[in-house]
Amino acid sequence: MDAHFASTLPMGAAGPFGTSADGELNLHPGLPVVDGSILPDLSSKYITLTIMANADRIAHRLAETKANPAL
């Protein structure tokens, strides 16, 4: 059995417990979250690949930022 808690740190939400589109916590800039908790809603289908794809997207963005700090 797999449990995914969504919307505990929702992407795009304002306030201290929201995150940016790149998964950074509003309250702690520079600390990315890449699990299912940043998804605003859960599908009724399996979401493992969605979580993995989002984590991969955020990881690529972090790698680009480290390689080119001007981003």
C-alpha angles and dihedrals in degrees: 000000000000125000123197121181110207131195098020088118100015120201112244096015121134121230134057096301098047125097136216123247086266092055098255114148112243091221094047112033111201093035108104124198116205106173132094093279091083094057108102093213137014124230120228086239128074110290103189093108091047091054091046093049092049092048090050091050092051092046091053090049091050091049091051091049093050091048093047112024091187089076 
